[in-house]
Amino acid sequence: MKAMDFKRISIRGRVAFSIVCLENSIKHFQLSELEWDFLLKLLWNYTSINMGTWHYQVAECIPRGVLNDTDDLSDLDFLSETQFWSLNQLYKKCNNELLEIIDLIFFIGISDLYSSIENYSPQTIEYLQEILLIMNKHKIPLPPVNMFYQFSITEYNGWGREFTREDVFRNISN
């Protein structure tokens, strides 16, 4: 699979694919027992809420920001201190590959957020390629790309229609 296989998939679909890659990576690295629910729910929100809202919420949650171990959390607008420190502890138990995938999901979600999508959004395709490299290097199963073809880049100016995680997996059995 190549990142260019995603040209026809919306940005929301690309983010969803990336989150499924994260979920597969969590299983692969045998870290499912960790508390992922808060983060995964927040990441999946991208496919069904205002993306600008998602951007501000997730910006506080990505590893690059949470692993700074600061004592000054006064600039948090979304996370509570308890949530911040829970994510901090979660990330400290992760390997670099998982942390990188989480950051890349964020970058895919925000790349064209305040501009128009042109030429199939090459920046998001580059970030997807980085996720694919991580997945292939560690022989982590990739989700079938055809699961995401239903989320076309021709819909809603490239962003695609809103959907949920359940919609992705419900529609593959039809």
Secondary structure as GFF3:
##gff-version 3
##sequence-region A 1 174
A	DSSP	three_ten_helix	3	6	.	.	.	ID=ss1
A	DSSP	alpha_helix	11	28	.	.	.	ID=ss2
A	DSSP	alpha_helix	37	44	.	.	.	ID=ss3
A	DSSP	three_ten_helix	45	47	.	.	.	ID=ss4
A	DSSP	alpha_helix	51	59	.	.	.	ID=ss5
A	DSSP	alpha_helix	63	66	.	.	.	ID=ss6
A	DSSP	alpha_helix	81	92	.	.	.	ID=ss7
A	DSSP	alpha_helix	96	110	.	.	.	ID=ss8
A	DSSP	alpha_helix	122	137	.	.	.	ID=ss9
A	DSSP	three_ten_helix	145	148	.	.	.	ID=ss10
A	DSSP	three_ten_helix	156	158	.	.	.	ID=ss11
A	DSSP	alpha_helix	165	172	.	.	.	ID=ss12
###
